[in-house]
């Protein structure tokens, strides 16, 4: 291509010389001379474009060779089944689970898989097909939901300084806090015994509608806190939670869920606003379940519904339960008691407990999770706006109406999902 360009340029120069008269005054160049000049210009542009394409191609090839060199080098390391302890702020993400082939909605796993490839822990084709690395998440948290103790299991090359290299390829609001070896057949989803979520909310949500301050100046009294905990304790044990989710009837066996613990902790003040944290531990949760459990307690404490509605909600009668906002819902911890009893002290594997990482988890929550909840609540006032709907809420809405509303809200609500039996909270 460069040779053709030089030849054509020489021809154009020759034409220019012959186009002058004997007196040295130039004549008008013939039409074919202008055409030749135009062709020369196009040929030069084409030559430059080809050179740029070749250069970009060389860069792509160099990057690919570099990636292949890293993979070849790392193949000398053992490939093992491990679990990673993750913490992340979910704001701005469309959940945990990756949608391969769809770049429209960014997820936590998109950034995680990219970091695993770039750090040299997995080959590039494993990032494109996650089954090749036996990837499994413990909880399928949805849009906007954060986690302080998420667990994923997968097979990676155990390279030197593996945690540091992965974290160097991750944004600061996603951290890998721990890594442990597990058995070859381990699945973080199937081996999980229980999940613990917490819900952080402003205390003015519990202010009585008739005689309490309804803004951030409200402070939760000891008597109201005791009543809240009395109502939350009603959820413990096994109940039929068909009214706390969508598209499950009272006869559906999967609507029965076992709640181990649920209580509200002491209030605390951040930036002039008082908050509380409600913790709930259960084997698994269904779509919207936790948010509706909390929403019903708020409705009772504020005086919009009688306490008897809780007992009624576990019966066959349809009760339309209000769903608290998604902001504030966080996956705090996942539990592997059975696995720990069987393999935790076998001399080959460690128990899946993270006491040494608790300080790092606390720091991450203080730096990334709590501030996000507090600032978003101040900016968007999601709880205040939701509370304004309780006065017109119909607790006896028809089943079909409830299902339509829940179905329409699925794609827009930031809810936490536990990833068990395709159910989520």
Buried (B, 14 or more C-beta within 10 A) or exposed (E): EEEEBEEBBEBBEEBEEEEEEEEEEEEEBEEEBEEBBEEBEEBBEEBEEEEEEEEEEEEEEEEEEEBEEBBEEBEEBEBEBBBBBBBBBBBEBBBBBBBEEEEEEBBBBBBBBEBBBBBBBBBBEBBEEBEBBBBBBBBBBBBBBBBBBBBBBBBBBBBEEBBEBBBEBBEEBBBBBBBBEBBEEBBBBEBBBBBBBBBBBBBBBBBBBEEBEBEBEBBBBEEBBEBBBEBBEBBBEEBBBBBBBBEBEBEEEBBEBEBBBBBBBEBEEBEEBBBBBBBBBBBBBBBBBBBBBBBBBBBBBBBBBEEEBBEBBBEEEBBBBBBBBBBBBBBBBBBBBEBBEEBBEEEEBBBBBBEEBEEBBEEBBEBBBBBBBBEBBBEEBBBBEBBEEBEEBEBEBEBEEBBEEBEEBBEEBBBBBBBBEEBBB
